[in-house]
Amino acid sequence: MYARILVATDGSDLAGRALDHALQLALMAGSEVIIVTITEPAVMAAGGYAAAAGAVFDPMPEVIEAQQKAANDLLAAAARKAEAAGIRARTVLVENSFPSDGIIATANQVGAELIVMGSHGRAGLGRLLLGSQTNNVLAHSKIPVLVTR
């Protein structure tokens, strides 16, 4: 059915449900699961007049390190869950990318045959419609996308 299933996670409850669904599919089909998370471009807005002019500054190294640690911790927890279920899994951290771009690029790089993701991420929890990143993946992916709620 699907030899490689890519599942995107951002740590939200919906992403957790997507992971659970991907693991169930993988267990039934004997698939490998590739778990991906993306760190978005980190910029810090300037204050005062500079902010009004749209100025931004590079983030402090501590901010980037904290972002990377959180992403790696998230991936490690997801990998442990897959391992506990007896599913072959590997993790991919895509840094400094917009989520939809990172998901599609990773799916292409690893030869995924299915993308599983939540209907919206942390930024869209109050939205009734699909989140913008999910919409972008649906619009641009060349492989099937399973959206979970």
N, C-alpha and C positions, 0 to 999 in steps of 0.2 A: 504494500500500500504506500507508505511513506517511509523511506529509509532514514531520512534526516528531517527532524522537525525543529524549527527555530521558534523559540518562545522569548518574547520581549518582556522585561520586568523593570519596574521603577520603584518597587517596594510598596505600591498601593494595594489595597484589598482586591481590587479588580485584577491587577497583575498577578496576585496570588492565586486567584481563581483560574486565570489563564494558564498559569504554571501547572496547577492541579489537572486541568483538562488536557494539557499537552502530555503530562506524565501518564494519564490514563490511556490516551491514544497510543503513546509509545509502548506501553506495556502490552496492549492488545496486538500491536503490529510488529513488535520487536525492533522498534526504531531507536536511533540515537537521537538525543535531545541536545540542541545547542541553545544555551541560555545566554541572552545578550542584555546588557544594560548600557545606557549611553549617558555620558556626562556632557551636558550642554556647554557651549562657549561661556566661559566665566568672565564677565566684565563688571566693573564697579562703576556706577554712575558718579559723576562729580557733583558736588553741592553748589548752592548759590547761583551766581551768574553763569558759571561754567556749565551747570546742569541745564540752564535755559538755552544755552548754545549747543546742547547735545554732546558735550564732551564726556568721554569715558576714559578710564585708566585701566591698565592691566591689573588684574587681581594680585593680591599678595600670595607668595608661595604657600603660606599656611592655608589659605582658602582652597587652593588647588589640591594640596595634600589631603585636606579633610574631605574634599569631594571624592578623590580617588579612594581613600580608605572606606568611605561609606559605600561606594560602588563595589569595591572588592568584598566587603563584608556581606553585602546583599547577594552577590554571585556565589560566595562560599556557602551561604545558608541554603540557597536554591540547589546547589550541587549536592549538598548533604541530603536534602530531601529526595532528590532523584536517586542517589546511591542507596538510601534506605529502602527505596521501592525496588531496587534491583535493576535500575535503568542506566544504560550507558549515557553519560552526559559530559559535556565540556562547556566551559564558559568563555565568553568573549566580552571584554570591556572596550567599548569604542569611546575614545575621548574627544572632546571638543567638537561635537557634531550635533546637528539637530536630530532629534530622535527618529523621525521617519527616514531621513537619509541614512542614518547609521543602521537601522533595521534592514532596509532594502539592500544596502551595500554588503552587510554581513551575510544576509541570505544568499546573495549571489556568490560571495567568496567561498562559503562552506558547502555550496550545492544543496541548500535546503529545498525540500519539495513542498513544504507547508510552513506558513507563518501563523503562529497563534499569539494573539494579543488581546488585552482588555479594550473595551469600547472607548474608554478615555482614561487619562492618567491623573496624576496628582493635581494638575492645574485645572482639570475639567470636571471635578467631582460634582459640581452643582449643575452641570449642563444636561439638558434633556437629549440633545442630539449627539452624534458621534463626535469625539474629540478631533481637533484639527490634525494631530499626528496620525491617528487611525485613518482619517479620511485620506491623508496623503499617501499612506501605505496602500490603501485600497486602490487609489487612483493610479499608482505608479508601479506596483508590484507585478512581475511577470508570472508569479506563481500564486496558487490559491492562498487566501488569507481567511483564517477562522477568527471571528471576533466574538469574545465572550462577554457576558454581563454578570 
